[in-house]
Amino acid sequence: MELFRDDSTVLTKRVGNRFCRMAVGKHVKQRRFVSAAEDAALGVMRAADHLHQSLAEICERHGITTDQYGVLRILRDAYPTGRARGEVAERCIHSRAPDMTRMLDRLVRQGLAKRTRDPEDRRCSLATITKAALALLARMDPEIADAMRRLTHPLSRPQLQQLARLTDVLAE
């Protein structure tokens, strides 16, 4: 898969359960001149979509969604103590706090998370990652690292560091 070719003219798009390549110009269908801000924002959105699709493909092979993957990563970082639902929602890339309860319930049913009562506040439950989920993430980690390296290979290390700084500024 290509992240960019020539002047960012190739995009890989998810269509149903498959991925196909299409020209960005045809996808965006934009004929008018855009400002530098619009051009940059569209570029970030196209790149993010491309990276997300690659991650989705890996997650699908392992039987989870990208949102579930994100939650499991958050729970792994909190292992072994766990996190409250609200804390997990705050750390998610896509903020869907109302859906967090259902997502945690699904992960519990799949045996990838468990819930326990917070010993300091019995009204609150803590979500923790299970050993099965830790093993799943351990299997996925090399695949994801390889995909991210492949997708970002056109960029040098200083460019990647600059991109990380710039996207952090945008996310503030």
N, C-alpha and C positions, 0 to 999 in steps of 0.2 A: 504494500500500500504506500502511496505517496502522500506526504503532507502538502508539498507544494511542487509545482513544476513550472518552469519559466516564470511568468508573472502571476502566480497563484491562480492558474486557470483550471486546475483539476481538483475535484472534491469527491470524496467517497461518501455516499449517502446510504443510509439504511432504508430499505424499502421492504416492509413486512419483515420476514425473517432472513433477508439476504441483503448484501451490500452491493452497490453498483457505483461506477464512476460516472461523473457528469461534469460538464463545464460549469464553473462557478457563474459565469455570465448568464448561462441559460437558467441556472438554478435561481439566482437572485433576480434576474429579469430587470436589470437596472440600466437605463439608457442615459439618464441625466448625469451631469458632473456631480460628484459628491465632495463634501468638504474633507479636509484631512482627518477631522475627528470622526466623521461617518466612515471613511475608508478604514481607519484604524479599528473602530468598533466592529465593523463587519469582518475584518481580518481576524480579530480576536474571537469573534463568534464562530467563524468558519473553522478556525483551528481547534477551538474547544469542542465543537461538534465532532470533528474528525477524531480527536483523542477520545472523546466519550464513546463513540461508536466502536473503536478498537477495544476499549475496556469492556463495553457491553458484550462484545463477541466472546471475550475470555470468560466473563462472568456467566454467560449463558451456557458455555461448555461445562461449567462447574455447578450449574443448577441454582444460581442465585442471580439477583438483579444488581445493577450498579449501586442503587441506593442501599441495598442490604450489605453489599461489599463495604460501602462507606461506613455504615453503622458498625460492622464487625471490626473494621480498622480502629474506630473510636473505642470500642470495647476492649480491643487488644491493648491499646495504649493505657487503659485503666486497669489492666489485669494485675492482681487478682481481686482488687476491691470492687470494681464495677463503677457504674455511674447511674445517676437518676435520669429518668426519661427527659426532663427538661435540659439537663446538661448535655445529653446525647444530641438532642435537637439543636442546641446552640452551636455545636461543633460540626454539624452537617454542612456540606457544601450547598446543597439545595435545601433551603429552609422550609420544611413541611411539618412543622411541629404538630398540627392536628392529626397527622397521619402516623406520627411516631409510635403511638400506643399500638396501633394495628401492625406496624412493621415489627415491633418488638414481640408482639404476640405470635406473628408468623415465624420469627426466628426461634422462639421458644418451641413452637410446634415442630419445627425442623430439627430440633436438638442442637441448635447452634448458639443459643443463649439460654440463660435461666434468670429467674427473678427471685430475689430474697428481700425481706424487710430490712430497711435501714435500722441498725441497732440504736442509732441516736434519735431517730424520728420514725416511729412505727407507722405513721400515716404514709410514708414514702417508701417506694420499692426501688431496689437497685438492680440494674441489669448487668449481668456479667457474661463474659464469653465462656463457652464450654471448650473442653479439650478437643472435641470433634471440630469445632470452628477454628481453633488454633492450628490444627492439622490441615484443614482446608486452606487457610490463608498461607500456610507454609508451602503448600503445593502451588498455589496461585502466584506467590511472590516472584519466583523466577520468570514466569511467563509475562507478568505485568512489567517487570523491570526490563525484560528483553523488548517488549512492545514499545515501551516509552523510549528506550534507546534508539530503536529503529525509526520511530516517528520523529524524533528530534535530532537525528544524525546530521541534517544539513546545518545545524547550529553548532558553533564552537562553545567551549565551556564558558568563556566570558560572555558570549551572547546568551547562553542559557541563564547565567546568573543575572544578567541585565533584564531578561524577559521576566524572571521570577520577581525582581524588584519592581518592575513596571506593573505587573499584574497585581502585586500586593498594593501598590498605590491606587490602582483602579478599584480594588475590592474594599478600600476603606470607606 
